[in-house]
Amino acid sequence: MAPFPAPERSYLEAALLEARERYAAKRPNSAALHREAVSVLPGGNTRTVLAYAPFPTAMDRGESCRLWDIDGNAYLDLCGEYTAGLFGHTEPRIHSAMQQAMARGLSLGAVGKAEQLLARILYDRFSSIDLIRFTNSGTEANLIALSAARVSTGRSRIIAFKGGYHGSVLHFPVTGASPILVPFPTTLCEYNDTEGTVAAIKAMGDDLAAVIVEPMVGGGGCIAASPEFLSAVTEATRASGALLIFDEVMTSRMASGGMQQRLDVEPDIT
């Protein structure tokens, strides 16, 4: 009996292969840099979101809303460094402020006027904020928020949502699980599932320390929360004595007081 013929590569697989070949052909310097970097950096970099196949594009410089890689290719930057600070790469006022600050010395290791001034600006914009602690990253901010919630409530359990991303050790893919998550006992609910989430909050009772949620799931597909969902979660969380944490790393740009202002929903911690 003749063997079955090998299946032809699907159109999608062929298109993906062609796209990768075009990508690599236009970026030989990025490829070379990546080959060197993997010998000293895990995966060739230290930022998980920048690790992708066949290798990440290495940028050389930015100007206004555009970027140039080390192979000379130009890009329109629609990412904004994955933050809410969409000011471009050469905003004159920001450059001037940075130059003035650096002229006074680097890393003074003490408090200063600017820290208090920035805190007051944010305090005035976000009605949910009573006091502010600055951190170096969203990961650190969310870890501190969850740890503070567990300490202040005397409880241990956390509710988060499938598809949510709160940092390198606090992300919850829709399928599978990360082996490097921080070991908080966490229950995952479906985003925008009001009935299921409220039921989970009630079921945990006095064991629930906090619910952490993005007003819009960023890494999970830019899915906005319905106002009804957030309102119900807020009410159920407060009734349980747990704390509601809004991760607004991405959504704070949606209004002067963040997405919470637009939706008129106030968390306990932002």
Residue frames as qw, qx, qy, qz and C-alpha x, y, z in Angstrom:
[[0.000, 0.890, 0.457, 0.000, 0.00, 0.00, 0.00],
 [0.392, 0.520, -0.031, 0.758, 1.32, 3.40, -0.97],
 [0.304, -0.368, -0.498, 0.724, 1.95, 5.73, 1.99],
 [0.082, 0.898, 0.422, -0.089, -0.32, 8.71, 2.46],
 [0.452, 0.577, 0.008, 0.680, 1.13, 11.85, 0.85],
 [0.354, -0.254, -0.404, 0.804, 2.61, 14.34, 3.27],
 [0.063, 0.860, 0.492, -0.115, 0.09, 17.09, 4.02],
 [0.390, 0.568, 0.087, 0.719, 0.82, 20.37, 2.34],
 [0.251, -0.214, -0.400, 0.855, 1.75, 23.27, 4.55],
 [0.093, 0.787, 0.597, -0.123, -1.35, 25.35, 5.19],
 [0.283, 0.761, 0.173, 0.557, -1.69, 28.79, 3.70],
 [0.400, -0.901, 0.025, -0.165, -1.42, 30.34, 7.17],
 [0.803, -0.429, 0.223, 0.348, 1.78, 28.46, 8.02],
 [0.655, 0.339, 0.277, 0.616, 3.32, 29.42, 4.69],
 [0.054, 0.875, 0.133, 0.462, 2.37, 33.07, 5.15],
 [0.590, -0.801, 0.096, 0.027, 3.83, 33.08, 8.66],
 [0.812, -0.162, 0.263, 0.496, 7.08, 31.56, 7.45],
 [0.466, 0.584, 0.250, 0.616, 7.33, 34.11, 4.65],
 [0.205, -0.930, -0.065, -0.298, 6.66, 36.97, 7.07],
 [0.722, -0.630, 0.176, 0.225, 9.40, 35.75, 9.42],
 [0.743, 0.121, 0.288, 0.593, 11.87, 35.47, 6.56],
 [0.225, 0.780, 0.186, 0.554, 11.08, 39.03, 5.43],
 [0.479, -0.873, 0.002, -0.090, 11.40, 40.24, 9.01],
 [0.788, -0.417, 0.233, 0.389, 14.82, 38.62, 9.44],
 [0.646, 0.386, 0.284, 0.594, 16.11, 39.77, 6.05],
 [0.069, 0.862, 0.119, 0.489, 15.43, 43.43, 6.92],
 [0.468, -0.827, 0.194, -0.245, 17.11, 43.23, 10.35],
 [0.838, 0.214, -0.408, 0.293, 20.52, 41.54, 10.14],
 [0.170, 0.483, -0.487, 0.707, 22.02, 43.84, 12.79],
 [0.650, -0.393, 0.229, -0.609, 19.21, 43.10, 15.24],
 [0.975, 0.000, -0.208, -0.082, 19.75, 39.38, 14.62],
 [0.624, 0.366, -0.473, 0.503, 23.48, 39.69, 15.29],
 [0.176, -0.502, 0.411, -0.740, 22.88, 41.70, 18.46],
 [0.845, -0.279, 0.054, -0.453, 20.44, 39.05, 19.68],
 [0.909, 0.140, -0.359, 0.155, 22.95, 36.25, 19.09],
 [0.352, 0.401, -0.505, 0.678, 25.45, 38.11, 21.25],
 [0.399, -0.460, 0.243, -0.755, 22.91, 39.06, 23.93],
 [0.895, -0.238, -0.233, -0.298, 21.68, 35.52, 24.67],
 [0.711, 0.161, -0.543, 0.417, 25.10, 34.68, 26.12],
 [0.213, 0.089, -0.508, 0.829, 24.66, 37.16, 28.97],
 [0.430, -0.006, 0.218, -0.876, 20.90, 37.88, 29.16],
 [0.386, 0.187, 0.891, -0.145, 18.12, 35.28, 29.60],
 [0.470, 0.659, 0.587, 0.006, 16.39, 35.12, 26.23],
 [0.473, 0.367, 0.245, 0.763, 18.54, 37.99, 25.03],
 [0.103, -0.558, -0.001, -0.823, 16.89, 40.69, 27.17],
 [0.143, -0.122, -0.784, 0.592, 15.47, 41.30, 30.62],
 [0.432, 0.208, 0.218, -0.850, 11.94, 42.33, 29.65],
 [0.462, 0.161, 0.872, -0.007, 9.59, 39.48, 28.85],
 [0.505, 0.716, 0.346, -0.336, 7.31, 41.48, 26.56],
 [0.259, 0.798, -0.408, -0.359, 10.29, 42.13, 24.26],
 [0.305, -0.290, 0.892, 0.166, 11.12, 38.44, 23.80],
 [0.768, 0.436, 0.267, -0.385, 9.62, 37.20, 20.54],
 [0.685, -0.016, 0.615, 0.391, 10.64, 35.00, 17.61],
 [0.901, 0.140, -0.268, 0.312, 12.82, 34.92, 15.66],
 [0.509, -0.152, -0.285, 0.798, 14.50, 37.81, 17.54],
 [0.028, -0.859, -0.391, 0.331, 13.43, 41.24, 18.81],
 [0.421, 0.744, 0.109, 0.507, 14.00, 44.43, 16.83],
 [0.547, -0.409, -0.219, 0.697, 16.73, 46.54, 18.46],
 [0.150, 0.946, 0.254, 0.134, 15.99, 50.27, 18.42],
 [0.603, 0.164, -0.086, 0.776, 18.65, 52.92, 17.97],
 [0.068, -0.101, -0.191, 0.974, 16.84, 56.22, 18.49],
 [0.078, 0.681, 0.728, 0.003, 13.49, 57.96, 18.66],
 [0.075, -0.061, 0.059, 0.994, 12.19, 61.32, 17.50],
 [0.509, -0.021, -0.048, -0.859, 8.68, 62.64, 18.09],
 [0.841, 0.001, 0.315, -0.439, 6.36, 59.70, 17.32],
 [0.837, 0.454, -0.296, -0.076, 8.90, 57.71, 15.29],
 [0.707, -0.521, 0.464, 0.120, 11.59, 55.12, 16.00],
 [0.594, 0.636, -0.480, -0.116, 14.61, 53.90, 14.04],
 [0.947, -0.282, 0.141, 0.059, 16.18, 50.49, 14.55],
 [0.437, -0.643, 0.487, 0.398, 19.87, 49.63, 14.29],
 [0.553, 0.187, 0.671, 0.457, 19.34, 48.53, 10.68],
 [0.032, -0.128, 0.236, 0.963, 17.97, 51.95, 9.70],
 [0.150, -0.481, -0.779, -0.374, 14.31, 50.92, 9.42],
 [0.157, -0.156, 0.217, -0.951, 11.81, 53.60, 10.51],
 [0.218, -0.426, -0.878, 0.020, 8.61, 52.98, 12.50],
 [0.341, -0.538, -0.079, -0.767, 5.54, 54.89, 13.63],
 [0.167, 0.049, -0.840, 0.515, 5.44, 54.29, 17.40],
 [0.562, -0.401, -0.315, -0.650, 1.90, 53.31, 18.37],
 [0.711, -0.237, -0.630, 0.206, 3.06, 51.53, 21.54],
 [0.222, -0.817, 0.117, -0.519, 4.28, 54.38, 23.73],
 [0.174, 0.415, -0.777, 0.440, 6.62, 52.16, 25.77],
 [0.494, -0.322, -0.807, -0.039, 3.62, 50.18, 27.08],
 [0.203, -0.317, -0.547, 0.748, 2.71, 53.00, 29.46],
 [0.102, 0.841, 0.525, -0.085, 0.20, 55.81, 29.81],
 [0.227, -0.733, 0.113, 0.631, 2.91, 58.44, 29.15],
 [0.637, 0.488, 0.482, 0.351, 2.28, 59.08, 25.46],
 [0.079, -0.898, 0.029, 0.433, 4.50, 62.13, 25.01],
 [0.694, 0.693, -0.156, 0.118, 6.69, 60.97, 22.13],
 [0.877, -0.107, -0.101, 0.458, 10.46, 60.68, 22.27],
 [0.456, 0.144, -0.033, 0.878, 11.61, 64.30, 22.00],
 [0.188, -0.875, -0.416, -0.161, 9.06, 66.43, 23.84],
 [0.346, 0.590, -0.247, 0.687, 11.06, 69.65, 24.49],
 [0.450, -0.684, 0.185, -0.544, 9.62, 70.35, 27.95],
 [0.952, -0.303, 0.033, -0.013, 10.41, 66.84, 29.15],
 [0.778, 0.317, -0.158, 0.519, 13.94, 66.98, 27.73],
 [0.071, 0.700, -0.221, 0.675, 14.51, 70.35, 29.39],
 [0.685, -0.605, 0.149, -0.378, 13.27, 69.13, 32.78],
 [0.978, -0.096, -0.029, 0.182, 15.47, 66.02, 32.58],
 [0.600, 0.479, -0.187, 0.613, 18.54, 68.04, 31.63],
 [0.206, -0.726, 0.222, -0.617, 17.96, 70.46, 34.51],
 [0.860, -0.462, 0.099, -0.195, 17.56, 67.58, 36.95],
 [0.929, 0.095, -0.069, 0.352, 20.72, 65.82, 35.74],
 [0.337, 0.674, -0.212, 0.622, 22.68, 69.06, 35.97],
 [0.453, -0.696, 0.267, -0.488, 21.99, 69.07, 39.73],
 [0.155, -0.422, 0.874, -0.186, 23.50, 65.60, 40.16],
 [0.666, 0.004, -0.644, -0.376, 22.48, 61.97, 39.72],
 [0.758, -0.291, -0.583, 0.011, 20.86, 59.71, 42.32],
 [0.050, -0.633, 0.365, -0.681, 21.06, 61.95, 45.38],
 [0.501, -0.134, -0.820, 0.240, 19.68, 59.27, 47.69],
 [0.035, -0.241, -0.531, 0.812, 17.37, 61.63, 49.57],
 [0.211, 0.742, 0.626, -0.116, 13.92, 63.22, 49.48],
 [0.225, -0.057, 0.229, 0.945, 13.40, 66.32, 47.38],
 [0.334, 0.340, 0.175, -0.862, 10.81, 68.85, 46.23],
 [0.417, 0.193, -0.611, -0.644, 9.90, 67.08, 42.99],
 [0.200, -0.126, -0.969, 0.067, 8.73, 63.91, 44.76],
 [0.090, 0.440, 0.636, -0.627, 6.16, 65.81, 46.81],
 [0.306, 0.405, -0.150, -0.849, 5.04, 67.96, 43.87],
 [0.371, 0.092, -0.795, -0.471, 4.34, 64.95, 41.64],
 [0.133, -0.262, -0.918, 0.266, 2.55, 63.16, 44.47],
 [0.183, 0.444, 0.401, -0.780, 0.29, 66.17, 45.00],
 [0.367, 0.279, -0.448, -0.766, -0.59, 66.33, 41.28],
 [0.366, -0.063, -0.901, -0.223, -1.66, 62.69, 41.31],
 [0.055, -0.315, -0.769, 0.553, -3.46, 63.10, 44.63],
 [0.283, 0.393, 0.132, -0.865, -5.54, 65.93, 43.19],
 [0.425, 0.226, -0.594, -0.644, -6.43, 63.94, 40.08],
 [0.515, -0.109, -0.841, -0.128, -7.44, 60.60, 41.64],
 [0.521, -0.529, 0.101, -0.662, -10.16, 60.84, 44.26],
 [0.938, -0.227, -0.254, -0.069, -9.46, 57.28, 45.42],
 [0.672, 0.248, -0.406, 0.567, -5.91, 58.15, 46.50],
 [0.510, -0.851, -0.126, 0.002, -5.22, 59.12, 50.12],
 [0.378, -0.755, 0.461, 0.272, -1.45, 58.64, 50.14],
 [0.763, 0.605, -0.215, -0.073, 1.06, 57.75, 47.42],
 [0.636, -0.500, 0.516, 0.281, 4.08, 55.48, 47.30],
 [0.525, 0.700, -0.376, -0.304, 6.26, 55.61, 44.17],
 [0.837, -0.177, 0.501, 0.129, 7.76, 52.40, 42.80],
 [0.151, -0.491, 0.624, 0.588, 10.11, 51.46, 39.96],
 [0.181, 0.018, -0.833, -0.522, 7.63, 49.33, 38.00],
 [0.683, -0.198, -0.187, -0.678, 4.05, 48.17, 37.75],
 [0.745, -0.053, -0.659, 0.082, 5.15, 44.76, 39.00],
 [0.320, 0.033, -0.596, 0.735, 6.53, 46.28, 42.19],
 [0.335, -0.169, 0.111, -0.920, 3.48, 48.51, 42.67],
 [0.772, -0.165, -0.362, -0.496, 1.06, 45.59, 42.40],
 [0.662, -0.029, -0.682, 0.308, 3.15, 43.36, 44.66],
 [0.100, 0.072, -0.489, 0.864, 3.17, 46.06, 47.34],
 [0.521, -0.163, -0.077, -0.835, -0.57, 46.68, 46.91],
 [0.809, -0.143, -0.514, -0.247, -1.41, 42.98, 47.29],
 [0.542, 0.002, -0.654, 0.528, 0.98, 42.52, 50.21],
 [0.105, -0.139, 0.325, -0.930, -0.48, 45.58, 51.95],
 [0.672, -0.189, -0.250, -0.671, -3.99, 44.24, 51.40],
 [0.775, -0.114, -0.620, 0.043, -3.08, 40.88, 52.93],
 [0.362, 0.029, -0.575, 0.733, -1.40, 42.50, 55.93],
 [0.229, -0.142, 0.175, -0.947, -4.11, 45.10, 56.59],
 [0.740, -0.165, -0.252, -0.601, -7.00, 42.62, 56.29],
 [0.447, -0.376, 0.768, -0.264, -5.24, 39.72, 57.99],
 [0.871, 0.291, 0.310, -0.246, -6.44, 37.52, 55.12],
 [0.495, -0.362, 0.657, 0.438, -4.59, 35.55, 52.47],
 [0.551, 0.361, 0.700, 0.275, -6.57, 34.89, 49.28],
 [0.054, 0.443, -0.249, -0.859, -6.61, 36.98, 46.09],
 [0.624, 0.556, 0.548, -0.032, -9.03, 37.13, 43.17],
 [0.047, -0.481, 0.440, 0.756, -7.61, 38.06, 39.76],
 [0.712, 0.515, 0.211, -0.428, -8.89, 37.59, 36.21],
 [0.766, 0.129, 0.522, 0.351, -7.99, 35.37, 33.28],
 [0.501, 0.671, 0.249, 0.486, -6.00, 37.33, 30.72],
 [0.250, -0.968, -0.002, -0.018, -4.91, 39.86, 33.33],
 [0.717, 0.277, -0.229, 0.597, -1.36, 41.19, 33.46],
 [0.381, -0.920, -0.040, -0.085, -0.08, 42.89, 36.61],
 [0.154, -0.818, 0.553, 0.034, 3.65, 42.34, 36.15],
 [0.445, 0.456, -0.761, -0.119, 6.24, 39.70, 35.36],
 [0.136, 0.030, -0.948, 0.286, 5.27, 37.55, 38.36],
 [0.317, 0.372, 0.602, -0.632, 1.59, 38.50, 38.36],
 [0.427, 0.287, -0.412, -0.752, 0.19, 37.57, 34.96],
 [0.552, 0.113, 0.764, -0.315, -2.61, 35.14, 34.30],
 [0.171, 0.178, -0.687, -0.683, -2.90, 33.83, 30.72],
 [0.743, 0.038, -0.023, -0.668, -6.30, 32.67, 29.50],
 [0.972, 0.069, -0.216, -0.069, -4.82, 29.25, 28.78],
 [0.747, 0.180, -0.423, 0.480, -2.08, 27.58, 30.78],
 [0.495, -0.866, -0.059, 0.042, -0.20, 29.08, 33.69],
 [0.345, 0.761, -0.442, 0.327, 3.16, 30.67, 34.35],
 [0.830, -0.204, -0.444, 0.268, 5.57, 28.72, 36.59],
 [0.440, 0.111, -0.320, 0.832, 7.10, 31.89, 38.05],
 [0.307, -0.720, -0.272, -0.560, 4.02, 33.53, 39.59],
 [0.093, -0.409, 0.580, -0.698, 4.34, 34.95, 43.08],
 [0.325, -0.170, -0.930, 0.034, 2.91, 32.31, 45.47],
 [0.374, 0.001, 0.343, -0.862, -0.19, 34.18, 46.62],
 [0.270, 0.300, 0.914, -0.046, -3.21, 31.84, 46.80],
 [0.230, 0.308, -0.193, -0.903, -5.14, 33.18, 43.81],
 [0.483, 0.439, 0.752, -0.087, -8.51, 32.35, 42.28],
 [0.047, -0.132, 0.466, 0.874, -9.04, 33.35, 38.65],
 [0.431, 0.564, 0.575, -0.407, -12.42, 34.56, 37.45],
 [0.442, 0.468, 0.551, 0.532, -13.68, 35.32, 33.94],
 [0.113, -0.182, -0.015, 0.977, -13.36, 38.99, 33.06],
 [0.373, -0.034, -0.215, -0.902, -16.73, 40.77, 32.78],
 [0.511, -0.292, -0.792, -0.160, -18.50, 37.76, 34.32],
 [0.294, -0.503, 0.238, -0.777, -20.45, 39.64, 36.96],
 [0.859, -0.325, -0.081, -0.386, -22.41, 36.72, 38.36],
 [0.906, 0.045, -0.339, 0.251, -19.45, 34.35, 38.58],
 [0.366, 0.408, -0.397, 0.737, -17.13, 36.92, 40.15],
 [0.443, -0.497, 0.193, -0.721, -19.62, 38.07, 42.76],
 [0.938, -0.232, -0.167, -0.196, -20.28, 34.43, 43.66],
 [0.768, 0.190, -0.397, 0.465, -16.54, 33.79, 44.06],
 [0.039, 0.496, -0.342, 0.797, -16.16, 36.84, 46.30],
 [0.686, -0.424, 0.093, -0.584, -19.03, 35.72, 48.52],
 [0.954, -0.054, -0.293, -0.003, -17.77, 32.14, 48.64],
 [0.586, 0.305, -0.459, 0.594, -14.37, 33.18, 49.97],
 [0.521, -0.788, -0.322, -0.065, -15.87, 35.24, 52.76],
 [0.417, -0.889, 0.178, 0.070, -13.35, 36.12, 55.45],
 [0.800, -0.164, 0.351, 0.459, -10.46, 34.51, 53.53],
 [0.528, 0.658, 0.283, 0.457, -10.48, 37.09, 50.72],
 [0.429, -0.483, -0.069, 0.760, -7.89, 39.86, 51.08],
 [0.103, 0.580, -0.186, -0.787, -8.21, 41.63, 47.72],
 [0.686, 0.551, 0.464, 0.102, -9.59, 41.67, 44.21],
 [0.215, -0.537, 0.355, 0.734, -7.14, 43.03, 41.63],
 [0.559, 0.589, 0.575, 0.098, -8.49, 44.09, 38.26],
 [0.220, -0.107, 0.331, 0.911, -7.61, 46.20, 35.22],
 [0.412, 0.545, 0.321, -0.656, -10.45, 48.52, 34.14],
 [0.739, 0.571, -0.203, -0.293, -9.39, 47.42, 30.66],
 [0.872, -0.207, 0.383, 0.225, -7.53, 44.14, 30.17],
 [0.161, 0.819, -0.398, -0.380, -4.42, 45.20, 28.27],
 [0.066, -0.421, 0.875, 0.228, -2.35, 42.10, 27.57],
 [0.406, 0.217, 0.878, -0.133, -5.50, 40.00, 27.26],
 [0.286, 0.444, 0.705, 0.474, -6.79, 41.89, 24.22],
 [0.029, -0.034, 0.021, -0.999, -7.70, 45.45, 25.29],
 [0.319, -0.514, -0.749, -0.270, -11.11, 44.38, 26.57],
 [0.151, -0.390, 0.230, -0.879, -12.90, 47.12, 28.50],
 [0.059, -0.257, -0.875, 0.405, -14.76, 46.28, 31.67],
 [0.200, -0.633, -0.539, -0.519, -18.45, 47.03, 31.66],
 [0.160, -0.467, 0.316, -0.810, -19.49, 49.64, 34.24],
 [0.819, -0.339, -0.089, -0.454, -22.01, 47.16, 35.63],
 [0.880, 0.035, -0.407, 0.241, -19.29, 44.55, 36.16],
 [0.379, 0.306, -0.436, 0.757, -16.96, 46.92, 38.02],
 [0.412, -0.450, 0.144, -0.779, -19.79, 48.35, 40.12],
 [0.904, -0.265, -0.203, -0.267, -20.93, 44.87, 41.15],
 [0.780, 0.110, -0.428, 0.443, -17.37, 43.77, 41.97],
 [0.085, 0.437, -0.338, 0.830, -16.85, 46.95, 44.00],
 [0.634, -0.423, 0.046, -0.646, -20.03, 46.40, 46.00],
 [0.950, -0.152, -0.268, -0.054, -19.32, 42.72, 46.64],
 [0.624, 0.264, -0.439, 0.589, -15.70, 43.36, 47.62],
 [0.129, -0.461, 0.314, -0.820, -16.65, 46.08, 50.10],
 [0.790, -0.355, -0.061, -0.496, -19.37, 43.89, 51.59],
 [0.928, -0.032, -0.339, 0.152, -16.84, 41.11, 52.16],
 [0.521, -0.823, 0.149, 0.170, -14.37, 43.40, 53.93],
 [0.765, 0.033, 0.307, 0.565, -11.74, 42.83, 51.24],
 [0.060, -0.695, 0.145, 0.702, -9.93, 45.54, 49.29],
 [0.696, 0.638, 0.319, 0.079, -10.45, 46.41, 45.62],
 [0.394, -0.527, 0.375, 0.653, -7.24, 47.18, 43.68],
 [0.626, 0.761, 0.140, -0.101, -7.34, 48.87, 40.28],
 [0.612, -0.222, 0.407, 0.640, -4.27, 48.36, 38.10],
 [0.379, 0.886, 0.220, -0.150, -4.31, 51.53, 35.98],
 [0.505, -0.402, 0.435, 0.628, -0.78, 51.33, 34.58],
 [0.274, 0.206, 0.660, 0.669, -2.28, 51.43, 31.09],
 [0.025, -0.696, -0.652, -0.300, -5.67, 53.05, 31.64],
 [0.291, -0.635, -0.308, 0.646, -4.72, 56.07, 33.74],
 [0.135, -0.150, 0.343, 0.917, -4.49, 58.06, 30.48],
 [0.021, 0.500, 0.798, 0.336, -8.19, 57.55, 29.72],
 [0.192, -0.891, -0.277, -0.303, -9.10, 60.63, 31.78],
 [0.076, 0.719, -0.416, 0.551, -7.34, 63.04, 34.12],
 [0.531, -0.433, 0.569, -0.454, -8.37, 60.74, 36.95],
 [0.126, -0.197, 0.967, 0.106, -7.97, 57.48, 35.07],
 [0.349, -0.202, -0.784, -0.472, -10.57, 55.00, 33.88],
 [0.222, -0.414, -0.783, 0.408, -12.06, 54.96, 37.37],
 [0.094, 0.384, 0.163, -0.904, -13.09, 58.58, 36.87],
 [0.323, 0.095, -0.564, -0.754, -14.69, 57.86, 33.49],
 [0.466, -0.237, -0.826, -0.211, -16.64, 54.91, 34.88],
 [0.427, -0.555, 0.167, -0.694, -17.37, 56.57, 38.23],
 [0.922, -0.275, -0.273, 0.002, -16.11, 53.55, 40.18],
 [0.069, -0.824, 0.460, -0.325, -13.71, 54.11, 43.07],
 [0.824, 0.016, -0.537, 0.181, -11.27, 51.40, 44.22],
 [0.657, -0.741, -0.040, 0.133, -9.58, 51.15, 47.60],
 [0.506, -0.539, 0.419, 0.527, -6.07, 51.09, 46.08],
 [0.648, 0.754, -0.005, -0.105, -4.86, 52.35, 42.69]]
